[in-house]
Amino acid sequence: MAGDELVAFRERWKQELTRKKEAQRLVGASSSSCDVPGQSGQRDLKNSYFEDSNCFNKASGSSKPDEHGGTEKGGEGQKAASESEDQPEYVSLARSLLDGRTSPLLDRIQEERTRRKRQYQSMTQACSTSLQQLQPQRKAKKEEELVDQLIQDLNDVNDIPFFDVELPYELALNIFQYLNRTELGRCAQVSRAWRVLAEDGVLWFKMCTREGYHQDASMSDSPCWKSTLRDCRNSAKTLRSNWKNRVGFISQLQFELGKVLCDVSSCDNFVLAGYTSGDVRLWDTLHWDSTASYLKMNCLSANTEPRPHVSHVQVSSTVAAAAYEDGCVDIWSTETGGQPIHHYQSTVKIQALALSCDSPVLASAGGSDVRLDWADDQGYWRTLCQAHLPKAVESLVLAPGRRRQCPLVALAAGETVYLLDPREDEPRPLHSVYGHPVTCLDASDSDVAFGVKRAGWAMHDGGNKIHVYSLETGKPVVCVGSSPGDFTCINVRDSPPHLLVCGNKDRRCAVLFAHTSLALPLWPQLTQSAIKDK
């Protein structure tokens, strides 16, 4: 297709040149007829162009090699080339097309393509070099852009809270109840909506009761449970610090001058005291400015002259109890005070009295008789069981933490320790060694611990011991201690797990590690460390 167009272009160009020659001839003829004297000069000028063109054609076509390897008329070709340089560019272009040579436009196009290709390669190489140099900068810039995007996303959280869009308030509150104080504080800093959730009163009320504060309170008792929990924790922290640093002050709970205090008991914020005059007084330590509650005794003891002394008192968070020397036992409510809500009479003097700290259950022992009373859901007191032991009961304790279960009573009578379960017919003996009397007794929700006095040959086997038995199985758990003095007191109820505190007659107080595998080896070291601390 390109060859046909080139041939057609040549033909049109030849025709145009032929028309020009004819026009020049006509012009020359007319000029010769008008000006005869200058006719020869005009012909010379007219034929000079064609002569030059013939010379150019001869020069372009005379490049044939001879037999000797040279070119014919080389001088003439050089002369024609020098002459063609002075002619216009379109004339040389036309002559090359008329002679059948390749169009110079193709060469120019090829040169232009080569030039542009080289320029593109140079630009590409320069860009790749600059990209390699800028790659670390772009990486750092990209990291900065990611950080900015993260900050922007965090800022957007304030505008679109998660739980306002995705979850109902109650479900979000249910999720937040599994967080502790620190985590709730962090969530409160996320957004306004999360702060409302993290400071909800229900969450802090549950957390307050879970940590042991205000167990019997209701949701409406405090306007801000978060502040209440903070105040409770600050008070407990101050109390521990003052206890360790021996800092405090003494408050006198004095009833009347000249009266002798017989027994005293305390639980939570209540203090109960009994006097030789037969009077019983109850104080609430949370309200020091209020006067002591006056607890009236039963009519039988009140009409007796002289009035019997108070032998034992016990108080819990709900009820208070007192035993008199004439065998009467009175029970009052800590909320109302005044007249007793329950009263019973024993034929002998009450030797031991125990009141459960978490439920309205009262155990009393007079001689070898044991009685267990408790209040039902309607508040009516009744006798749960009675038992008779071979020997007189010296001490008894109620196992704590049995609100929904049947109460258990641990009793010490001579050398034997019994466990009284109302579901059984008779008290079950746990420990009994002839000649080794029980000197102290205490119980926790799972174990019962008591001190045993050893005499004779048994003193060479480590001295006096403390035995720990399981309330569930009735089997011995561990035997600890090695003291020459009698153990006079023991506390396992308020001690941390696997620990108990005891004291003996040689004026030593020891903290024992009551564990089956580690108790015996650690007893000497713990005793020595406790002696040094004291």
TORKOLLO-646630 format. One record per residue: residue in three letters; x, y, z of N, C-alpha, C in turn. Coordinates in steps of 0.2 Angstrom, whole numbers, plus 5000, padded with zeros to 4 digits. Layout:
N
AlaXYZXYZXYZ...
//
This chain:
534
Met500449945000500050005000500450065000Ala501050065004501450125004501850134997Gly501950074994502250084987501850114982Asp501250094982500750124977500650204978Glu500550224985500550294986501150334984Leu501750304985502350334983502350344975Val502150294971502150304964501650354962Ala501050354965500550404963500750474965Phe501150484970501450544972501950564967Arg502350524964502850544959502550564953Glu502050524951501650544944501350614945Arg501050634951500750694952501250754951Trp501850734954502350784955502650794948Lys502750744944502950754937502550794933Gln501850784933501350824930501450894932Glu501550904938501550974940502151014938Leu502750974937503351004935503251014927Thr502950974924502850974916502451044915Arg501851054919501451114918501851174919Lys502351174924502751234926503251244920Lys503451194917503951204911503551234905Glu502951214904502551234898502351314900Ala502251324906502051394908502651434907Gln503251414908503851454908504051464900Arg503951414896504051424889503551474886Leu502951474888502451524886502651594888Val502951594894503151664897503751684893Gly504151644891504751654887504651674880Ala504151644877503951664870503651734870Ser503251744875502951814875503451864876Ser503951854880504451904882504851914876Ser505051864872505451864867505151914861Ser504451904860504151944855504152014857Cys504152034864504052104866504752134866Asp505252094868505952124869506352084865Val506552094859506952054855507652064857Pro507952134858508652134860508852094865Gly508552084871508752044876508551974876Gln508451944870508151874870508651824872Ser509251834870509751784871509851774879Gly509851834882510051834890509451804893Gln508851814891508251784895508251704894Arg508451684888508551614887509051574892Asp509551614892510151584897509851584904Leu509551634906509251624913508751574914Lys508351564908507751514908508051444908Asn508651434905508851364904509351344910Ser509551394914510051384919509751334924Tyr509151344926508851294931508851224929Phe508651214922508651144920509251114919Glu509751154917510451134916510751114923Asp510551154928510751134935510451064937Ser509751064935509451004937509750944934Asn509850944927510250894924510850874927Cys511250924929511850904932511750874939Phe511250894942511150854949510950784948Asn510550774942510350704941510850664939Lys511350694935511950654933512350634939Ala512450684943512850674949512550624954Ser511850624954511550574959511550504955Gly511550504949511550434945512250414943Ser512750444944513450434942513850394947Ser513550364952513950334957513950254956Lys514150244950514250174948514950154948Pro515150094952515850074953516150054946Asp516750074945517150044939517449984941Glu517849964936518149894937518749904942His519049964943519549964948519349984955Gly518649974956518449984963518250064964Gly518350104960518250174961517550194958Thr517350254958516750284956516950334950Glu516450334945516550374940516250444941Lys516550494939516350564939516350584947Gly516750564951516750574958516750654959Gly517150684955517250754956516650794954Glu516250764949515650794947515050784952Gly515050724956514550714961514650764967Gln515350774969515450814974515250884973Lys515350904966515150974964514450984965Ala514050924962513350934962513050934969Ala513350894974513150894981513250964984Ser513850994983513951064985513451114983Glu513251104976512751144974512051134977Ser511951074978511251054981511151084988Glu511751094991511651114998511351194998Asp511551224992511251294992510551304990Gln510251244988509551244985509151234991Pro508451254990507951244996507851174997Glu507551165003507551095005506951055002Tyr506451095000505951054996506151034989Val506651074986506851054979507250984980Ser507750974985508050914986507550854987Leu507050874991506550824993506150804987Ala506050844982505650824976506150784972Arg506750804971507150774966507250704969Ser507350694975507450624978506850584977Leu506250614977505650574976505550554968Leu505750604964505750594957506250534954Asp506850534958507350484956507150414959Gly506650404963506450344966506850324972Arg507150374975507550354981507050354987Thr507250324993506850314999506750385002Ser506150395004505950455007506350475013Pro506550535013506950555019506550565025Leu505850565024505450575030505450515035Leu505550455031505650395035506250395040Asp506850425037507450425041507350475047Arg506950525045506850575051506450545056Ile505950515054505450475058505850425063Gln506350395060506750345063507150375068Glu507450435066507950465070507550495076Glu506950525075506550545080506350495085Arg506150435082505950375087506550365091Thr507150355088507750335092507950395097Arg507850455095507950505100507450505106Arg506850495105506350495110506450425114Lys506650375111506850315115507350325120Arg507950355117508450365122508250415127Gln507850465126507650515131507250475136Tyr506750435134506350395139506750345143Gln507350315140507750275144508150315149Ser508350375147508750415152508250435157Met507650455156507150475161506950425165Thr506850365163506750305167507250285172Gln507850295169508450275173508550325179Ala508450395177508450445182507850435188Cys507250415185506750405190506850345195Ser507150295192507250235196507850245201Thr508350285199508850305204508550355210Ser508050395208507750445213507350405217Leu506950355214506550305219506950265224Gln507450245222507850205226508150255232Gln508250315230508550355235507950385240Leu507350385237506750415241506350355245Gln506550295243506150235246506150235254Pro506750245258506750255265506350305267Gln506350365264505950425266505250405265Arg505050375259504350355258504050315264Lys504550265266504350215271504250245278Ala504650295279504550335285503950375285Lys503850405279503250445278502550405278Lys502650345276502050295276501850275283Glu502450265287502350255294501950315298Glu502250375296501950435299501150435297Glu501050425291500350425289499950375292Leu500250315294499850265297499650285305Val500150315308500050335315499550395315Asp499550435310499050495309498350465308Gln498350405304497650375303497450345309Leu497850315313497650285320497450335324Ile497750385325497550445329496850465327Gln496750475320496150495318495550445319Asp495750385319495250325321495050335328Leu495550345332495450345339494950405341Asn495150465337494650525338493950515336Asp493950465331493250455328492850415333Val493150375338492850335343492450385347Asn492650445348492250485353491550505349Asp491550505343490950525339490550465338Ile490750405337490350345336490550295341Pro490250295347490450245352490250175350Phe490550125352490450055350489750035352Phe489550045359488950015362488350055360Asp488450115358487850155356487650135349Val488050105345487850085339487750005338Glu488149965342488149895341487749855346Leu487749875352487449835358487049885362Pro486549855365486049885369486449905376Tyr486149945380486549975386486549915391Glu486049875392486049825397486549765395Leu486649755388487149705386487849725387Ala487949795386488549815387488749825395Leu488249835399488349835406488549765408Asn488249715405488349645407489049625406Ile489349655400490049645399490549675403Phe490349735405490749775410490849745417Gln490349705419490349685426490949635427Tyr491249615422491849565423492449605423Leu492449665423493049705424493249725431Asn493849735433494049755439494049835439Arg494249865445494249935446494749965441Thr495349945440495849975435495549975428Glu495249915426495049915419494449955418Leu494049965423493450015423493750085422Gly494250095426494550165425494850175418Arg495150125415495350135409494850145403Cys494350105404493750115400493350175400Ala493350205406493050275407493450325403Gln494050315401494450365397494350355390Val494050305387493950295380493550355377Ser492950355380492450405377491950425382Arg491450465380490950485385490450435386Ala490250395381489850345382490150285386Trp490750275385491050215389491150245396Arg491250305397491250335404490650325408Val490050335404489450325407489350255409Leu489550205405489450135407489950115412Ala490550145412491050125417490850145424Glu490450205425490350235431489650215433Asp489350165430488650145432488650125439Gly488150135443488050125450487950045451Val487650015446487549935447488249905447Leu488749925443489349895443489749905450Trp489749965452490149975458489749945464Phe489149945464488749915470488949835470Lys488949805464489149735464489949725467Met490349775464491049765466491149775474Cys490749825476490749835484490549775488Thr490049745486489849685490490349625488Arg490549625482491049575481491649575485Glu491949635487492549645491492349645498Gly491749635500491549625507491349675511Tyr491149735507490949795511490149795510His489749815515489049825515488749765512Gln488849705515488549645512487749645512Asp487449675517486749675518486449735515Ala486749785511486549845509486149825502Ser485749875500485349875494485649925489Met485349925483485649975478485450045480Ser484950055483484650125484484950155491Asp485350115494485650145500486150195500Ser486450195494487050245493486950285486Pro486950345486486950385479487450375474Cys488050355477488650345473489050285476Trp488950225473489350175476490050175474Lys490250205469490950215467491350255473Ser491050305475491350345481491250305487Thr490750265488490750225494491250175494Leu491350135489491950095489492550125490Arg492750185487493350215488493450235495Asp492950255499492950275506493050205510Cys492750155508492850095512493550065511Arg493850075505494550045504495050095507Asn494950155507495350205511495350195518Ser494750175521494750165528495050105530Ala494950045526495349985527496149995527Lys496350035522497050045521497350085527Thr496950135529497150175535497150125541Leu496650085542496650035548497249995548Arg497449965542498049915542498649955543Ser498750015540499350055542499350075549Asn498850095552498850115559498950045564Trp498749995562498849935565499549915565Lys499849915559500549895559501049945562Asn500850015562501250065565501050075573Arg500650035575500350045582500150115584Val499650135579499450205580498650195581Gly498350235586497650225587497550265593Phe496850265595496650295601496150245605Ile496050255611495650215615494950255616Ser494450215615493750245617493450205622Gln493250235627492950205633492250195632Leu492050135633491350115633491150095640Gln491050145644490950145651490150145653Phe489950095657489250105659489150135665Glu489350115670489250145677489950135681Leu490050185685490650175689490550125695Gly490950085697490850045702490549975700Lys490349965694490149895691490749855689Val490649795689491249745687490949715680Leu491449725676491349695669491449615669Cys490949575668490949505668491249475661Asp490949495656491049465649490949525644Val491249515638491149565633491249525626Ser490849545621490949515614490849565609Ser491049555603491049605598490949575591Cys490549605587490449575580490349635575Asp490749645570490649695565490649765569Asn490149805569490149865573489749865580Phe489649805582489249805588489749775594Val489649805600490049785606489449775611Leu489549715614489049695620489449675626Ala489149705632489549695638489049675643Gly489249625648488849605654489149625660Tyr488749645665489049665672488849625677Thr489149635683488949595689488249615692Ser488049675690487349695692486849665688Gly486949625683486449595679486249635673Asp486549695672486449735666486849715660Val486549725654486849705648486749765643Arg487349795641487349855636487649835629Leu487349875624487549865617487649925615Trp488249935611488549995608488649975601Asp488450035597488550035590489150075588Thr489750055586490350095585490350135579Leu489850125575489750175569489450245571His489050245577488750305580488950315587Trp489550345588489850345594489450395599Asp489050445595488750495599488050475602Ser487850415600487250385602487350345609Thr486850355613486950315619486850245618Ala487150205623487050125623486350105623Ser486250055619485550025620485449985626Tyr484949995629484749965636484349895634Leu484749845636484349775635484149755641Lys483449745641483149725648483149645648Met483249625655483249555656482549525657Asn482549465657481849435658481549445665Cys480949435665480549455671480749405677Leu480949345676481149305681481749325685Ser482249335681482949365684482849435686Ala482449475683482349545686482049545693Asn481649495694481249495701481649465706Thr482249435704482649395709483049445713Glu483149435720483549475724484049435727Pro484749445727485049495722484949475715Arg485049515710485049495703485649455701Pro485549405697486149365695486549405691His487249375692487749405687487649375680Val487949415675488049395669488649355668Ser488549295666489149245665489449245658His489049245653489249245646488849295641Val489149325637488749365632489049345625Gln488649355620488849345613488349385608Val488649415603488349465599488549445591Ser488049455587488149445580487849515576Ser487849515570487549565566486849575567Thr486449525569485749525570485449515577Val485749475581485549465588486049465593Ala485849475599486349475605486049425610Ala486549395614486249345619486749345625Ala486349335631486749335637486449275641Ala486949245645486749195650486949215657Tyr486449205661486549225668486749165673Glu486949175679487149125683486649085686Asp486049105685485449065687485249015682Gly485549015676485448965671484948995665Cys484749055666484349095661484749115655Val484449115649484749135643484249185640Asp484449245638484049295635484349315628Ile483949325623484149345616483749405614Trp484149455611483849515609484049525602Ser483649575599483749595592484249655592Thr484749665588485149715588484849785585Glu484249775582483949825578483449865583Thr483049825587482549845591482849855599Gly483249805601483449805608482849795613Gly482849825619482249825623482149755626Gln481549725625481349665628481649605624Pro481849555628482049495624481549465619Ile481849435613481349405608481349335610His481849305614481749235615482149225622His481849175626482149165633481949085634Tyr482449055638482448995640482848985647Gln482648935651482948925657483248855657Ser483848845660484248785661484248775668Thr484248705670484348685677484948695680Val485548705676486148715679486448775676Lys487048795679487348855676487648845669Ile487548895665487848895658488548895658Gln488948845656489648845656489948875649Ala489548865644489848885637489248915633Leu489348965629488848995625489149015618Ala488849005613489149015606488549045602Leu488649095598488249125593488549125586Ser488149105581488449105574488449175572Cys489049195569489149255566488749275560Asp488449225556488149235550487449215550Ser487149185555486549155555486249155562Pro485549165563485349165570485249095573Val485849065575485949005579486349015585Leu486048985591486348995597486448925600Ala487048905603487248845606487448865613Ser487148825618487348835625487448765628Ala487848765633488048705637488048715644Gly487648675648487648675655487748615658Gly488348605661488548535663488748495657Ser488448435657488548385651487948395646Asp487448445647486948445643487048505637Val486848485631487048535626486348545622Arg486248615621485648635618485748675612Leu485348665606485448705600484848735598Asp484748805598484148845596484348885590Trp483848895586483848935580483248965578Ala483249015574482649055571482449035564Asp481849025563481649005556481549065552Asp481349055546481249115541480749165544Gln480249155547479749195550480049235557Gly480649215559480949245565480749215572Tyr480349155571480149115577480749075580Trp480949075586481449035589481148965591Arg481548915590481348845592482048805593Thr481948755597482448715599482548665594Leu483148665591483348615585483548545588Cys483948545593484148475596484448485603Gln484448435606484748425613485148365614Ala485748365617486148305618486448305625His486648245627486948235633487548195632Leu488148225635488748195635489048165641Pro489448115641489748085647490048135652Lys490348185650490748235654490448305653Ala490648345657490448415657490748445651Val490348485648490648525642491048585644Glu491648595642492048655644492048705639Ser491948695633491948745627491648715621Leu491348765617490948745611491048805606Val491048785600491048835594490548815589Leu490248865585489848845579490248855573Ala490248815568490548815562490248875558Pro490648925556490348975552490248955544Gly489849005541489748995534489248935532Arg488748925536488348875535487548895535Arg487448955531486848985531486248945529Arg486448905523485848865520485948795522Gln486448775526486548705528486348695536Cys486348635538486248625545486848645549Pro486748675555487248705559487648645562Leu488348655563488748605566489048635572Val489148595577489348625584489948575586Ala490548605587491148575590491148585597Leu491248525601491248535608491848495611Ala492048525617492648495620492448475627Ala492548415629492348385636492848345638Gly493248365643493848325645494348315640Glu494548255638495048235633494748225626Thr494048235626493648215620493448275616Val493448275609493148325605492548295601Tyr491948325602491448295598491148345593Leu490848315588490548355583489748345583Leu489348395584488648385585488348405579Asp487948355576487548375569486848355571Pro486448405570485648395572485348335568Arg485648315562485448265558485648195560Glu486048195565486248125568485948115575Asp485948055577485648045584486048065590Glu486748055589487148075595487748115592Pro488048145597488748185595489248135593Arg489648145588490148105585490848125588Pro491148075591491848095594492348105588Leu492748155588493248165583493948145586His494148165592494748155595494748135602Ser495048085605495048065612495748035613Val496148055618496748025621496648035628Tyr496747975632496647975639497248015642Gly497148055647497648095650497848155646His497548175640497748235637497148275636Pro497048315640496448365640496448415634Val495948435632495848495627495848555631Thr496348605629496448665632496048725628Cys496048725622495748775618495348745612Leu494948785609494548755603494248815599Asp494248795592494048845587493848805581Ala493448835576493248805570493148855565Ser493348835559493148875553492648835549Asp492548855543491948835539492148765536Ser492748745537492948675534493348635539Asp493648665544494048625549493948645556Val494148605561494148615568494848605571Ala495048655575495748655578495648655585Phe496048625589496048625596496748605599Gly496948635605497548625608497448565613Val497948525613498048465618498548465622Lys498448455629498948465634499248395635Arg499948385634500248315635500548315642Ala500548255645500848245652501248185652Gly501748175656502148115657502548105651Trp502548035649503048015644502848055637Ala502248075636502048115630502448175629Met502748205634503048275634503748265630His503948205630504648195627504548185619Asp503848185617503748185610503548245607Gly503948295609503848365605503348415610Gly503148395615502748435619502048445617Asn501648495619500948505618500848515610Lys500348495608500148495601499448535599Ile499448545593498748575590498548525585His497948505585497648455580497148485576Val497148475570496648505565496348445562Tyr495648445562495248395559494748425554Ser494548385549494148405544493348395546Leu492948445545492248445547491848395542Glu492148395536491748355531491848275532Thr492448265533492648185533492748165541Gly492848215545492948195552493648165553Lys494148165548494748135549495348195551Pro495848175554496348225555496748245549Val496848305549497148345543497948355545Val498048375551498748395552498848405560Cys499448385562499648405569500248445569Val500148505573500748555573500848575580Gly501448605581501548635587502048595591Ser502448625595502948595599503148645605Ser502648645610502748695615502748665622Pro503148685626503148655633502548685637Gly502248745635501748775639501048755636Asp500548755640499848745637499648795632Phe499248765627498948815622498348835626Thr498248905626497648935630497148965625Cys497348985619496949015614497148995607Ile496648995602496848975595496249005591Asn496549035585496049065580496149035573Val495749005571495748975564495149005560Arg494649035563494149055559494249125555Asp494649165558494849235555495549225552Ser495849175552496549165549496449155542Pro497049175538497049155531497049085530Pro496949055523496948985522497648955524His497548895527498148855529498648895534Leu498348945538498648975543498248975549Leu498548975555498148985562498549015567Val498249055571498649095576498449065583Cys498949055587498849025594499349055599Gly499149045605499549075611499549025617Asn500049025621500148975626500349005632Lys500448965638500548995644501249025645Asp501749005641502449025641502449095638Arg501949125637501849195634502149205627Arg502049155623502249155616501649155611Cys501649185606501149185601501449165594Ala501149115591501449085585500949085580Val501249095573500849085567501049025564Leu500548975564500748905561500448895554Phe500848865550500648845543500348775544Ala499648775544499348715544499248675538His499748645535499748605529499948535530Thr499648485527499848415528500548405527Ser500848435522501548415520502048455523Leu501848515525502348565527502348595534Ala501848575538501748595544502248575549Leu502448515549502848495554503548525553Pro503848515547504548545546504548625548Leu504048655546504048735547503948755554Trp503648715558503448735565504048765569Pro504648735570505148775574505348845571Gln505448845564505648905561505048965562Leu504448945561503948985562503849015569Thr503948965574503948985581504449035583Gln505149015580505649065582505549135579Ser505349135572505149195569504649235573Ala504149205575503549235579503849265585Ile504249225589504549255595504949315594Lys505349315588505749375587505349435585Asp504749425581504349475580503949505586Lys503749465590503449485596503949515601
//
